[in-house]
Amino acid sequence: MECMNRRKRTLLAQTEQDVLEDTKPLARALHKWVVLGGPAGSAALRNWAQRELRGYDRVDLRAALPTHRLVVATRR
């Protein structure tokens, strides 16, 4: 059990480092978040990271997109 906890802490530290380094692709961190979501029991984290990697569902795009992905425009 301790080995698993250490592995999760190490993966979390690596993910944090990946995000902070501009030279590393964001996809690398997103893949790690998918992995971290499993042991953390967070389906929301896994789903979000998978959608960021693969794109959002076109069927219900407005409901699936997080608010930071929405672009608000006005008509003239």
N, CA, C and O atoms as a Tripos MOL2 file, in Angstrom:
@<TRIPOS>MOLECULE
protein
  304   303    76     0     0
PROTEIN
NO_CHARGES

@<TRIPOS>ATOM
      1 N           0.8230   -1.1930    0.0000 N.3       1 MET1
      2 CA          0.0000    0.0000    0.0000 C.3       1 MET1
      3 C           0.8770    1.2700    0.0000 C.2       1 MET1
      4 O           0.5880    2.2330   -0.7110 O.2       1 MET1
      5 N           1.9250    1.2540    0.7910 N.am      2 GLU2
      6 CA          2.8300    2.4130    0.8520 C.3       2 GLU2
      7 C           3.4790    2.6800   -0.5000 C.2       2 GLU2
      8 O           3.6610    3.8310   -0.8970 O.2       2 GLU2
      9 N           3.8250    1.6040   -1.2010 N.am      3 CYS3
     10 CA          4.4370    1.7530   -2.5280 C.3       3 CYS3
     11 C           3.4700    2.4480   -3.4820 C.2       3 CYS3
     12 O           3.8840    3.2990   -4.2700 O.2       3 CYS3
     13 N           2.1840    2.0950   -3.4170 N.am      4 MET4
     14 CA          1.1610    2.7090   -4.2750 C.3       4 MET4
     15 C           1.0100    4.1830   -3.9430 C.2       4 MET4
     16 O           0.9180    5.0140   -4.8480 O.2       4 MET4
     17 N           0.9830    4.5230   -2.6540 N.am      5 ASN5
     18 CA          0.8640    5.9250   -2.2490 C.3       5 ASN5
     19 C           2.0730    6.7240   -2.7050 C.2       5 ASN5
     20 O           1.9270    7.8610   -3.1530 O.2       5 ASN5
     21 N           3.2540    6.1540   -2.5990 N.am      6 ARG6
     22 CA          4.4760    6.8240   -3.0400 C.3       6 ARG6
     23 C           4.4320    7.0550   -4.5510 C.2       6 ARG6
     24 O           4.8190    8.1170   -5.0400 O.2       6 ARG6
     25 N           3.9590    6.0520   -5.2760 N.am      7 ARG7
     26 CA          3.8450    6.1670   -6.7400 C.3       7 ARG7
     27 C           2.8920    7.2990   -7.1210 C.2       7 ARG7
     28 O           3.1830    8.0780   -8.0290 O.2       7 ARG7
     29 N           1.7540    7.3890   -6.4280 N.am      8 LYS8
     30 CA          0.7970    8.4690   -6.7020 C.3       8 LYS8
     31 C           1.4040    9.8280   -6.3960 C.2       8 LYS8
     32 O           1.2230   10.7750   -7.1620 O.2       8 LYS8
     33 N           2.1220    9.9340   -5.2820 N.am      9 ARG9
     34 CA          2.7590   11.2150   -4.9310 C.3       9 ARG9
     35 C           3.8030   11.5930   -5.9740 C.2       9 ARG9
     36 O           3.9140   12.7590   -6.3520 O.2       9 ARG9
     37 N           4.5660   10.6100   -6.4380 N.am     10 THR10
     38 CA          5.5850   10.8690   -7.4490 C.3      10 THR10
     39 C           4.9410   11.3080   -8.7530 C.2      10 THR10
     40 O           5.4110   12.2540   -9.3850 O.2      10 THR10
     41 N           3.8740   10.6370   -9.1630 N.am     11 LEU11
     42 CA          3.1700   10.9870  -10.3920 C.3      11 LEU11
     43 C           2.5680   12.3860  -10.2820 C.2      11 LEU11
     44 O           2.6020   13.1560  -11.2420 O.2      11 LEU11
     45 N           2.0290   12.7080   -9.1390 N.am     12 LEU12
     46 CA          1.4770   14.0480   -8.9250 C.3      12 LEU12
     47 C           2.5760   15.0970   -9.0200 C.2      12 LEU12
     48 O           2.3790   16.1390   -9.6440 O.2      12 LEU12
     49 N           3.7230   14.8400   -8.4150 N.am     13 ALA13
     50 CA          4.8480   15.7840   -8.4810 C.3      13 ALA13
     51 C           5.3240   15.9490   -9.9240 C.2      13 ALA13
     52 O           5.6240   17.0640  -10.3530 O.2      13 ALA13
     53 N           5.3960   14.8480  -10.6730 N.am     14 GLN14
     54 CA          5.8040   14.9200  -12.0780 C.3      14 GLN14
     55 C           4.8060   15.7440  -12.8850 C.2      14 GLN14
     56 O           5.2020   16.5370  -13.7390 O.2      14 GLN14
     57 N           3.5360   15.5620  -12.6220 N.am     15 THR15
     58 CA          2.4930   16.2950  -13.3380 C.3      15 THR15
     59 C           2.5920   17.7810  -13.0490 C.2      15 THR15
     60 O           2.4910   18.6060  -13.9580 O.2      15 THR15
     61 N           2.7880   18.1200  -11.7920 N.am     16 GLU16
     62 CA          2.9460   19.5260  -11.4330 C.3      16 GLU16
     63 C           4.1500   20.1330  -12.1550 C.2      16 GLU16
     64 O           4.0730   21.2560  -12.6540 O.2      16 GLU16
     65 N           5.2500   19.4020  -12.2120 N.am     17 GLN17
     66 CA          6.4540   19.8790  -12.8880 C.3      17 GLN17
     67 C           6.2050   20.0520  -14.3840 C.2      17 GLN17
     68 O           6.6440   21.0350  -14.9800 O.2      17 GLN17
     69 N           5.4950   19.0870  -14.9950 N.am     18 ASP18
     70 CA          5.1820   19.1690  -16.4300 C.3      18 ASP18
     71 C           4.3840   20.4190  -16.7600 C.2      18 ASP18
     72 O           4.6260   21.0670  -17.7780 O.2      18 ASP18
     73 N           3.4410   20.7530  -15.9080 N.am     19 VAL19
     74 CA          2.5930   21.9200  -16.1420 C.3      19 VAL19
     75 C           3.4070   23.2070  -16.0220 C.2      19 VAL19
     76 O           3.1820   24.1640  -16.7630 O.2      19 VAL19
     77 N           4.3340   23.2210  -15.1030 N.am     20 LEU20
     78 CA          5.1270   24.4320  -14.8690 C.3      20 LEU20
     79 C           6.2160   24.6540  -15.9110 C.2      20 LEU20
     80 O           6.6740   25.7840  -16.0870 O.2      20 LEU20
     81 N           6.6350   23.6140  -16.5960 N.am     21 GLU21
     82 CA          7.6840   23.7460  -17.6040 C.3      21 GLU21
     83 C           7.0620   24.0060  -18.9760 C.2      21 GLU21
     84 O           6.3030   23.1870  -19.4950 O.2      21 GLU21
     85 N           7.3930   25.1420  -19.5400 N.am     22 ASP22
     86 CA          6.8460   25.5120  -20.8530 C.3      22 ASP22
     87 C           7.3390   24.6140  -21.9750 C.2      22 ASP22
     88 O           6.7140   24.5490  -23.0340 O.2      22 ASP22
     89 N           8.4420   23.9260  -21.7630 N.am     23 THR23
     90 CA          9.0230   23.1120  -22.8310 C.3      23 THR23
     91 C           8.3590   21.7410  -22.9740 C.2      23 THR23
     92 O           8.5660   21.0530  -23.9730 O.2      23 THR23
     93 N           7.5670   21.3460  -21.9850 N.am     24 LYS24
     94 CA          6.9180   20.0320  -22.0380 C.3      24 LYS24
     95 C           5.5140   20.1680  -22.6030 C.2      24 LYS24
     96 O           4.8010   21.1160  -22.2740 O.2      24 LYS24
     97 N           5.1080   19.2210  -23.4570 N.am     25 PRO25
     98 CA          3.7570   19.2940  -24.0160 C.3      25 PRO25
     99 C           2.6900   19.0740  -22.9370 C.2      25 PRO25
    100 O           2.8580   18.2500  -22.0380 O.2      25 PRO25
    101 N           1.6090   19.8160  -23.0430 N.am     26 LEU26
    102 CA          0.5180   19.7040  -22.0850 C.3      26 LEU26
    103 C          -0.0990   18.3090  -22.1090 C.2      26 LEU26
    104 O          -0.5780   17.8260  -21.0830 O.2      26 LEU26
    105 N          -0.0900   17.6620  -23.2660 N.am     27 ALA27
    106 CA         -0.6630   16.3120  -23.3750 C.3      27 ALA27
    107 C          -0.0010   15.3480  -22.4000 C.2      27 ALA27
    108 O          -0.6500   14.4350  -21.8890 O.2      27 ALA27
    109 N           1.2630   15.5440  -22.1450 N.am     28 ARG28
    110 CA          1.9860   14.6790  -21.2030 C.3      28 ARG28
    111 C           1.3510   14.7690  -19.8150 C.2      28 ARG28
    112 O           1.1310   13.7480  -19.1640 O.2      28 ARG28
    113 N           1.0620   15.9770  -19.3680 N.am     29 ALA29
    114 CA          0.4240   16.1590  -18.0640 C.3      29 ALA29
    115 C          -1.0050   15.6250  -18.0770 C.2      29 ALA29
    116 O          -1.4430   15.0120  -17.1040 O.2      29 ALA29
    117 N          -1.7300   15.8500  -19.1640 N.am     30 LEU30
    118 CA         -3.1060   15.3620  -19.2470 C.3      30 LEU30
    119 C          -3.1710   13.8390  -19.1580 C.2      30 LEU30
    120 O          -4.0640   13.2970  -18.5070 O.2      30 LEU30
    121 N          -2.2450   13.1520  -19.7980 N.am     31 HIS31
    122 CA         -2.2080   11.6880  -19.7050 C.3      31 HIS31
    123 C          -1.9860   11.2550  -18.2530 C.2      31 HIS31
    124 O          -2.5870   10.2860  -17.7890 O.2      31 HIS31
    125 N          -1.1320   11.9690  -17.5540 N.am     32 LYS32
    126 CA         -0.8820   11.6360  -16.1500 C.3      32 LYS32
    127 C          -2.1170   11.9010  -15.3000 C.2      32 LYS32
    128 O          -2.3860   11.1560  -14.3570 O.2      32 LYS32
    129 N          -2.8740   12.9540  -15.6200 N.am     33 TRP33
    130 CA         -4.1020   13.2270  -14.8730 C.3      33 TRP33
    131 C          -5.1330   12.1310  -15.0860 C.2      33 TRP33
    132 O          -5.8810   11.7950  -14.1680 O.2      33 TRP33
    133 N          -5.1810   11.5680  -16.2920 N.am     34 VAL34
    134 CA         -6.0780   10.4350  -16.5380 C.3      34 VAL34
    135 C          -5.6880    9.2920  -15.6080 C.2      34 VAL34
    136 O          -6.5470    8.6760  -14.9770 O.2      34 VAL34
    137 N          -4.3950    9.0130  -15.5260 N.am     35 VAL35
    138 CA         -3.9070    7.9340  -14.6680 C.3      35 VAL35
    139 C          -4.1910    8.2400  -13.1970 C.2      35 VAL35
    140 O          -4.6460    7.3620  -12.4640 O.2      35 VAL35
    141 N          -3.9310    9.4560  -12.7630 N.am     36 LEU36
    142 CA         -4.1520    9.8320  -11.3700 C.3      36 LEU36
    143 C          -5.6300    9.7740  -10.9750 C.2      36 LEU36
    144 O          -5.9540    9.5070   -9.8180 O.2      36 LEU36
    145 N          -6.5080   10.0190  -11.9190 N.am     37 GLY37
    146 CA         -7.9400   10.0070  -11.6190 C.3      37 GLY37
    147 C          -8.4400    8.6490  -11.1730 C.2      37 GLY37
    148 O          -9.4090    8.5620  -10.4190 O.2      37 GLY37
    149 N          -7.7920    7.5840  -11.6280 N.am     38 GLY38
    150 CA         -8.2130    6.2290  -11.2480 C.3      38 GLY38
    151 C          -8.0160    5.9580   -9.7690 C.2      38 GLY38
    152 O          -8.9960    5.7440   -9.0550 O.2      38 GLY38
    153 N          -6.7660    5.9590   -9.2790 N.am     39 PRO39
    154 CA         -6.5430    5.6930   -7.8600 C.3      39 PRO39
    155 C          -7.1760    6.7380   -6.9420 C.2      39 PRO39
    156 O          -7.5190    6.4430   -5.7970 O.2      39 PRO39
    157 N          -7.3260    7.9540   -7.4490 N.am     40 ALA40
    158 CA         -7.9390    9.0060   -6.6340 C.3      40 ALA40
    159 C          -9.4530    8.8300   -6.5660 C.2      40 ALA40
    160 O         -10.1230    9.4820   -5.7650 O.2      40 ALA40
    161 N          -9.9920    7.9480   -7.4100 N.am     41 GLY41
    162 CA        -11.4400    7.7270   -7.4300 C.3      41 GLY41
    163 C         -12.1900    8.9030   -8.0150 C.2      41 GLY41
    164 O         -13.3470    9.1390   -7.6660 O.2      41 GLY41
    165 N         -11.5410    9.6500   -8.9080 N.am     42 SER42
    166 CA        -12.1650   10.8410   -9.4760 C.3      42 SER42
    167 C         -12.4950   10.6370  -10.9500 C.2      42 SER42
    168 O         -11.6610   10.8630  -11.8270 O.2      42 SER42
    169 N         -13.7180   10.2090  -11.2020 N.am     43 ALA43
    170 CA        -14.1700   10.0530  -12.5860 C.3      43 ALA43
    171 C         -14.2080   11.4100  -13.2830 C.2      43 ALA43
    172 O         -13.9620   11.4990  -14.4860 O.2      43 ALA43
    173 N         -14.5130   12.4560  -12.5380 N.am     44 ALA44
    174 CA        -14.5700   13.7970  -13.1290 C.3      44 ALA44
    175 C         -13.1960   14.2200  -13.6530 C.2      44 ALA44
    176 O         -13.0970   14.7900  -14.7400 O.2      44 ALA44
    177 N         -12.1440   13.9450  -12.8910 N.am     45 LEU45
    178 CA        -10.7890   14.2860  -13.3320 C.3      45 LEU45
    179 C         -10.4210   13.5000  -14.5770 C.2      45 LEU45
    180 O          -9.9020   14.0630  -15.5410 O.2      45 LEU45
    181 N         -10.6880   12.2000  -14.5600 N.am     46 ARG46
    182 CA        -10.3850   11.3530  -15.7180 C.3      46 ARG46
    183 C         -11.1510   11.8170  -16.9550 C.2      46 ARG46
    184 O         -10.5750   11.9430  -18.0360 O.2      46 ARG46
    185 N         -12.4470   12.0690  -16.7930 N.am     47 ASN47
    186 CA        -13.2730   12.4960  -17.9300 C.3      47 ASN47
    187 C         -12.8010   13.8250  -18.4970 C.2      47 ASN47
    188 O         -12.7090   13.9920  -19.7130 O.2      47 ASN47
    189 N         -12.5030   14.7720  -17.6090 N.am     48 TRP48
    190 CA        -12.0360   16.0830  -18.0690 C.3      48 TRP48
    191 C         -10.7380   15.9520  -18.8600 C.2      48 TRP48
    192 O         -10.6120   16.5030  -19.9530 O.2      48 TRP48
    193 N          -9.7760   15.2220  -18.3030 N.am     49 ALA49
    194 CA         -8.4800   15.0760  -18.9630 C.3      49 ALA49
    195 C          -8.6300   14.3450  -20.3060 C.2      49 ALA49
    196 O          -7.9770   14.7080  -21.2840 O.2      49 ALA49
    197 N          -9.4780   13.3320  -20.3520 N.am     50 GLN50
    198 CA         -9.7040   12.6160  -21.6140 C.3      50 GLN50
    199 C         -10.3480   13.5160  -22.6540 C.2      50 GLN50
    200 O          -9.9960   13.4510  -23.8320 O.2      50 GLN50
    201 N         -11.2880   14.3560  -22.2320 N.am     51 ARG51
    202 CA        -11.9320   15.2820  -23.1840 C.3      51 ARG51
    203 C         -10.9430   16.3170  -23.6840 C.2      51 ARG51
    204 O         -10.9650   16.6830  -24.8590 O.2      51 ARG51
    205 N         -10.0740   16.7940  -22.8000 N.am     52 GLU52
    206 CA         -9.0570   17.7540  -23.2230 C.3      52 GLU52
    207 C          -8.1160   17.1160  -24.2450 C.2      52 GLU52
    208 O          -7.6870   17.7750  -25.1920 O.2      52 GLU52
    209 N          -7.7980   15.8480  -24.0560 N.am     53 LEU53
    210 CA         -6.9070   15.1460  -24.9760 C.3      53 LEU53
    211 C          -7.5750   14.8150  -26.3060 C.2      53 LEU53
    212 O          -6.9700   14.9820  -27.3650 O.2      53 LEU53
    213 N          -8.8090   14.3500  -26.2530 N.am     54 ARG54
    214 CA         -9.4800   13.8170  -27.4460 C.3      54 ARG54
    215 C         -10.5080   14.7400  -28.0670 C.2      54 ARG54
    216 O         -10.9850   14.4890  -29.1730 O.2      54 ARG54
    217 N         -10.8500   15.8000  -27.3670 N.am     55 GLY55
    218 CA        -11.8810   16.6970  -27.8600 C.3      55 GLY55
    219 C         -13.2000   16.4460  -27.1530 C.2      55 GLY55
    220 O         -13.3840   15.4260  -26.4880 O.2      55 GLY55
    221 N         -14.0860   17.3670  -27.3040 N.am     56 TYR56
    222 CA        -15.3760   17.2980  -26.6270 C.3      56 TYR56
    223 C         -16.4460   16.7570  -27.5690 C.2      56 TYR56
    224 O         -16.3820   16.9510  -28.7820 O.2      56 TYR56
    225 N         -17.4280   16.0760  -26.9860 N.am     57 ASP57
    226 CA        -18.5130   15.4440  -27.7310 C.3      57 ASP57
    227 C         -19.3380   16.4970  -28.4690 C.2      57 ASP57
    228 O         -19.7820   17.4760  -27.8700 O.2      57 ASP57
    229 N         -19.5360   16.2960  -29.7370 N.am     58 ARG58
    230 CA        -20.2950   17.2550  -30.5490 C.3      58 ARG58
    231 C         -21.8000   17.1710  -30.3230 C.2      58 ARG58
    232 O         -22.5200   18.1240  -30.6210 O.2      58 ARG58
    233 N         -22.2810   16.0610  -29.8070 N.am     59 VAL59
    234 CA        -23.7190   15.8790  -29.6130 C.3      59 VAL59
    235 C         -24.2720   16.9080  -28.6280 C.2      59 VAL59
    236 O         -25.2560   17.5870  -28.9230 O.2      59 VAL59
    237 N         -23.6520   17.0200  -27.4810 N.am     60 ASP60
    238 CA        -24.1100   17.9630  -26.4740 C.3      60 ASP60
    239 C         -22.9340   18.8550  -26.0830 C.2      60 ASP60
    240 O         -22.5420   18.9130  -24.9180 O.2      60 ASP60
    241 N         -22.3910   19.5360  -27.0600 N.am     61 LEU61
    242 CA        -21.1670   20.2960  -26.8850 C.3      61 LEU61
    243 C         -21.2830   21.3500  -25.7880 C.2      61 LEU61
    244 O         -20.3690   21.5060  -24.9790 O.2      61 LEU61
    245 N         -22.3830   22.0600  -25.7560 N.am     62 ARG62
    246 CA        -22.5280   23.1390  -24.7660 C.3      62 ARG62
    247 C         -22.5230   22.5980  -23.3420 C.2      62 ARG62
    248 O         -21.9530   23.2190  -22.4440 O.2      62 ARG62
    249 N         -23.1540   21.4460  -23.1300 N.am     63 ALA63
    250 CA        -23.1930   20.8630  -21.7880 C.3      63 ALA63
    251 C         -21.8400   20.2480  -21.4140 C.2      63 ALA63
    252 O         -21.4730   20.2260  -20.2390 O.2      63 ALA63
    253 N         -21.1040   19.7520  -22.4040 N.am     64 ALA64
    254 CA        -19.8470   19.0650  -22.1310 C.3      64 ALA64
    255 C         -18.6810   20.0210  -21.9140 C.2      64 ALA64
    256 O         -17.7230   19.6780  -21.2210 O.2      64 ALA64
    257 N         -18.7490   21.1990  -22.4900 N.am     65 LEU65
    258 CA        -17.6240   22.1280  -22.3980 C.3      65 LEU65
    259 C         -17.5550   22.7980  -21.0300 C.2      65 LEU65
    260 O         -18.5680   23.2690  -20.5120 O.2      65 LEU65
    261 N         -16.3650   22.8380  -20.4490 N.am     66 PRO66
    262 CA        -16.2180   23.6170  -19.2200 C.3      66 PRO66
    263 C         -16.3160   25.1060  -19.5630 C.2      66 PRO66
    264 O         -16.0480   25.5080  -20.6950 O.2      66 PRO66
    265 N         -16.6900   25.8960  -18.6010 N.am     67 THR67
    266 CA        -16.9200   27.3190  -18.8630 C.3      67 THR67
    267 C         -15.6830   28.0320  -19.3950 C.2      67 THR67
    268 O         -15.8110   29.0100  -20.1320 O.2      67 THR67
    269 N         -14.4930   27.5670  -19.0400 N.am     68 HIS68
    270 CA        -13.2920   28.2390  -19.5420 C.3      68 HIS68
    271 C         -13.0670   27.9750  -21.0320 C.2      68 HIS68
    272 O         -12.2080   28.6100  -21.6430 O.2      68 HIS68
    273 N         -13.8170   27.0580  -21.6200 N.am     69 ARG69
    274 CA        -13.7040   26.7610  -23.0500 C.3      69 ARG69
    275 C         -14.7700   27.4830  -23.8720 C.2      69 ARG69
    276 O         -14.6920   27.4830  -25.1010 O.2      69 ARG69
    277 N         -15.7480   28.0890  -23.2370 N.am     70 LEU70
    278 CA        -16.8170   28.7830  -23.9490 C.3      70 LEU70
    279 C         -16.3740   30.1760  -24.3860 C.2      70 LEU70
    280 O         -15.7460   30.9060  -23.6190 O.2      70 LEU70
    281 N         -16.7020   30.5310  -25.6070 N.am     71 VAL71
    282 CA        -16.4020   31.8650  -26.1170 C.3      71 VAL71
    283 C         -17.7310   32.5930  -26.2610 C.2      71 VAL71
    284 O         -18.6250   32.1300  -26.9700 O.2      71 VAL71
    285 N         -17.8580   33.7050  -25.6050 N.am     72 VAL72
    286 CA        -19.0850   34.4860  -25.6390 C.3      72 VAL72
    287 C         -18.9160   35.5830  -26.6950 C.2      72 VAL72
    288 O         -17.9370   36.3300  -26.6830 O.2      72 VAL72
    289 N         -19.8740   35.6610  -27.5940 N.am     73 ALA73
    290 CA        -19.8240   36.6950  -28.6330 C.3      73 ALA73
    291 C         -21.2020   37.3440  -28.7180 C.2      73 ALA73
    292 O         -22.2220   36.7190  -28.4260 O.2      73 ALA73
    293 N         -21.2070   38.5880  -29.1160 N.am     74 THR74
    294 CA        -22.4830   39.2920  -29.2700 C.3      74 THR74
    295 C         -22.7170   39.5900  -30.7400 C.2      74 THR74
    296 O         -21.7730   39.7200  -31.5190 O.2      74 THR74
    297 N         -23.9740   39.6950  -31.1030 N.am     75 ARG75
    298 CA        -24.3400   40.0610  -32.4830 C.3      75 ARG75
    299 C         -24.3800   41.5650  -32.6140 C.2      75 ARG75
    300 O         -24.6740   42.2870  -31.6620 O.2      75 ARG75
    301 N         -24.0820   42.0170  -33.8060 N.am     76 ARG76
    302 CA        -24.1870   43.4480  -34.0680 C.3      76 ARG76
    303 C         -25.4230   43.7210  -34.8380 C.2      76 ARG76
    304 O         -25.7040   44.8740  -35.1660 O.2      76 ARG76
@<TRIPOS>BOND
     1     1     2 1
     2     2     3 1
     3     3     4 2
     4     3     5 am
     5     5     6 1
     6     6     7 1
     7     7     8 2
     8     7     9 am
     9     9    10 1
    10    10    11 1
    11    11    12 2
    12    11    13 am
    13    13    14 1
    14    14    15 1
    15    15    16 2
    16    15    17 am
    17    17    18 1
    18    18    19 1
    19    19    20 2
    20    19    21 am
    21    21    22 1
    22    22    23 1
    23    23    24 2
    24    23    25 am
    25    25    26 1
    26    26    27 1
    27    27    28 2
    28    27    29 am
    29    29    30 1
    30    30    31 1
    31    31    32 2
    32    31    33 am
    33    33    34 1
    34    34    35 1
    35    35    36 2
    36    35    37 am
    37    37    38 1
    38    38    39 1
    39    39    40 2
    40    39    41 am
    41    41    42 1
    42    42    43 1
    43    43    44 2
    44    43    45 am
    45    45    46 1
    46    46    47 1
    47    47    48 2
    48    47    49 am
    49    49    50 1
    50    50    51 1
    51    51    52 2
    52    51    53 am
    53    53    54 1
    54    54    55 1
    55    55    56 2
    56    55    57 am
    57    57    58 1
    58    58    59 1
    59    59    60 2
    60    59    61 am
    61    61    62 1
    62    62    63 1
    63    63    64 2
    64    63    65 am
    65    65    66 1
    66    66    67 1
    67    67    68 2
    68    67    69 am
    69    69    70 1
    70    70    71 1
    71    71    72 2
    72    71    73 am
    73    73    74 1
    74    74    75 1
    75    75    76 2
    76    75    77 am
    77    77    78 1
    78    78    79 1
    79    79    80 2
    80    79    81 am
    81    81    82 1
    82    82    83 1
    83    83    84 2
    84    83    85 am
    85    85    86 1
    86    86    87 1
    87    87    88 2
    88    87    89 am
    89    89    90 1
    90    90    91 1
    91    91    92 2
    92    91    93 am
    93    93    94 1
    94    94    95 1
    95    95    96 2
    96    95    97 am
    97    97    98 1
    98    98    99 1
    99    99   100 2
   100    99   101 am
   101   101   102 1
   102   102   103 1
   103   103   104 2
   104   103   105 am
   105   105   106 1
   106   106   107 1
   107   107   108 2
   108   107   109 am
   109   109   110 1
   110   110   111 1
   111   111   112 2
   112   111   113 am
   113   113   114 1
   114   114   115 1
   115   115   116 2
   116   115   117 am
   117   117   118 1
   118   118   119 1
   119   119   120 2
   120   119   121 am
   121   121   122 1
   122   122   123 1
   123   123   124 2
   124   123   125 am
   125   125   126 1
   126   126   127 1
   127   127   128 2
   128   127   129 am
   129   129   130 1
   130   130   131 1
   131   131   132 2
   132   131   133 am
   133   133   134 1
   134   134   135 1
   135   135   136 2
   136   135   137 am
   137   137   138 1
   138   138   139 1
   139   139   140 2
   140   139   141 am
   141   141   142 1
   142   142   143 1
   143   143   144 2
   144   143   145 am
   145   145   146 1
   146   146   147 1
   147   147   148 2
   148   147   149 am
   149   149   150 1
   150   150   151 1
   151   151   152 2
   152   151   153 am
   153   153   154 1
   154   154   155 1
   155   155   156 2
   156   155   157 am
   157   157   158 1
   158   158   159 1
   159   159   160 2
   160   159   161 am
   161   161   162 1
   162   162   163 1
   163   163   164 2
   164   163   165 am
   165   165   166 1
   166   166   167 1
   167   167   168 2
   168   167   169 am
   169   169   170 1
   170   170   171 1
   171   171   172 2
   172   171   173 am
   173   173   174 1
   174   174   175 1
   175   175   176 2
   176   175   177 am
   177   177   178 1
   178   178   179 1
   179   179   180 2
   180   179   181 am
   181   181   182 1
   182   182   183 1
   183   183   184 2
   184   183   185 am
   185   185   186 1
   186   186   187 1
   187   187   188 2
   188   187   189 am
   189   189   190 1
   190   190   191 1
   191   191   192 2
   192   191   193 am
   193   193   194 1
   194   194   195 1
   195   195   196 2
   196   195   197 am
   197   197   198 1
   198   198   199 1
   199   199   200 2
   200   199   201 am
   201   201   202 1
   202   202   203 1
   203   203   204 2
   204   203   205 am
   205   205   206 1
   206   206   207 1
   207   207   208 2
   208   207   209 am
   209   209   210 1
   210   210   211 1
   211   211   212 2
   212   211   213 am
   213   213   214 1
   214   214   215 1
   215   215   216 2
   216   215   217 am
   217   217   218 1
   218   218   219 1
   219   219   220 2
   220   219   221 am
   221   221   222 1
   222   222   223 1
   223   223   224 2
   224   223   225 am
   225   225   226 1
   226   226   227 1
   227   227   228 2
   228   227   229 am
   229   229   230 1
   230   230   231 1
   231   231   232 2
   232   231   233 am
   233   233   234 1
   234   234   235 1
   235   235   236 2
   236   235   237 am
   237   237   238 1
   238   238   239 1
   239   239   240 2
   240   239   241 am
   241   241   242 1
   242   242   243 1
   243   243   244 2
   244   243   245 am
   245   245   246 1
   246   246   247 1
   247   247   248 2
   248   247   249 am
   249   249   250 1
   250   250   251 1
   251   251   252 2
   252   251   253 am
   253   253   254 1
   254   254   255 1
   255   255   256 2
   256   255   257 am
   257   257   258 1
   258   258   259 1
   259   259   260 2
   260   259   261 am
   261   261   262 1
   262   262   263 1
   263   263   264 2
   264   263   265 am
   265   265   266 1
   266   266   267 1
   267   267   268 2
   268   267   269 am
   269   269   270 1
   270   270   271 1
   271   271   272 2
   272   271   273 am
   273   273   274 1
   274   274   275 1
   275   275   276 2
   276   275   277 am
   277   277   278 1
   278   278   279 1
   279   279   280 2
   280   279   281 am
   281   281   282 1
   282   282   283 1
   283   283   284 2
   284   283   285 am
   285   285   286 1
   286   286   287 1
   287   287   288 2
   288   287   289 am
   289   289   290 1
   290   290   291 1
   291   291   292 2
   292   291   293 am
   293   293   294 1
   294   294   295 1
   295   295   296 2
   296   295   297 am
   297   297   298 1
   298   298   299 1
   299   299   300 2
   300   299   301 am
   301   301   302 1
   302   302   303 1
   303   303   304 2
@<TRIPOS>SUBSTRUCTURE
     1 MET1         2 RESIDUE 1 A MET
     2 GLU2         6 RESIDUE 1 A GLU
     3 CYS3        10 RESIDUE 1 A CYS
     4 MET4        14 RESIDUE 1 A MET
     5 ASN5        18 RESIDUE 1 A ASN
     6 ARG6        22 RESIDUE 1 A ARG
     7 ARG7        26 RESIDUE 1 A ARG
     8 LYS8        30 RESIDUE 1 A LYS
     9 ARG9        34 RESIDUE 1 A ARG
    10 THR10       38 RESIDUE 1 A THR
    11 LEU11       42 RESIDUE 1 A LEU
    12 LEU12       46 RESIDUE 1 A LEU
    13 ALA13       50 RESIDUE 1 A ALA
    14 GLN14       54 RESIDUE 1 A GLN
    15 THR15       58 RESIDUE 1 A THR
    16 GLU16       62 RESIDUE 1 A GLU
    17 GLN17       66 RESIDUE 1 A GLN
    18 ASP18       70 RESIDUE 1 A ASP
    19 VAL19       74 RESIDUE 1 A VAL
    20 LEU20       78 RESIDUE 1 A LEU
    21 GLU21       82 RESIDUE 1 A GLU
    22 ASP22       86 RESIDUE 1 A ASP
    23 THR23       90 RESIDUE 1 A THR
    24 LYS24       94 RESIDUE 1 A LYS
    25 PRO25       98 RESIDUE 1 A PRO
    26 LEU26      102 RESIDUE 1 A LEU
    27 ALA27      106 RESIDUE 1 A ALA
    28 ARG28      110 RESIDUE 1 A ARG
    29 ALA29      114 RESIDUE 1 A ALA
    30 LEU30      118 RESIDUE 1 A LEU
    31 HIS31      122 RESIDUE 1 A HIS
    32 LYS32      126 RESIDUE 1 A LYS
    33 TRP33      130 RESIDUE 1 A TRP
    34 VAL34      134 RESIDUE 1 A VAL
    35 VAL35      138 RESIDUE 1 A VAL
    36 LEU36      142 RESIDUE 1 A LEU
    37 GLY37      146 RESIDUE 1 A GLY
    38 GLY38      150 RESIDUE 1 A GLY
    39 PRO39      154 RESIDUE 1 A PRO
    40 ALA40      158 RESIDUE 1 A ALA
    41 GLY41      162 RESIDUE 1 A GLY
    42 SER42      166 RESIDUE 1 A SER
    43 ALA43      170 RESIDUE 1 A ALA
    44 ALA44      174 RESIDUE 1 A ALA
    45 LEU45      178 RESIDUE 1 A LEU
    46 ARG46      182 RESIDUE 1 A ARG
    47 ASN47      186 RESIDUE 1 A ASN
    48 TRP48      190 RESIDUE 1 A TRP
    49 ALA49      194 RESIDUE 1 A ALA
    50 GLN50      198 RESIDUE 1 A GLN
    51 ARG51      202 RESIDUE 1 A ARG
    52 GLU52      206 RESIDUE 1 A GLU
    53 LEU53      210 RESIDUE 1 A LEU
    54 ARG54      214 RESIDUE 1 A ARG
    55 GLY55      218 RESIDUE 1 A GLY
    56 TYR56      222 RESIDUE 1 A TYR
    57 ASP57      226 RESIDUE 1 A ASP
    58 ARG58      230 RESIDUE 1 A ARG
    59 VAL59      234 RESIDUE 1 A VAL
    60 ASP60      238 RESIDUE 1 A ASP
    61 LEU61      242 RESIDUE 1 A LEU
    62 ARG62      246 RESIDUE 1 A ARG
    63 ALA63      250 RESIDUE 1 A ALA
    64 ALA64      254 RESIDUE 1 A ALA
    65 LEU65      258 RESIDUE 1 A LEU
    66 PRO66      262 RESIDUE 1 A PRO
    67 THR67      266 RESIDUE 1 A THR
    68 HIS68      270 RESIDUE 1 A HIS
    69 ARG69      274 RESIDUE 1 A ARG
    70 LEU70      278 RESIDUE 1 A LEU
    71 VAL71      282 RESIDUE 1 A VAL
    72 VAL72      286 RESIDUE 1 A VAL
    73 ALA73      290 RESIDUE 1 A ALA
    74 THR74      294 RESIDUE 1 A THR
    75 ARG75      298 RESIDUE 1 A ARG
    76 ARG76      302 RESIDUE 1 A ARG
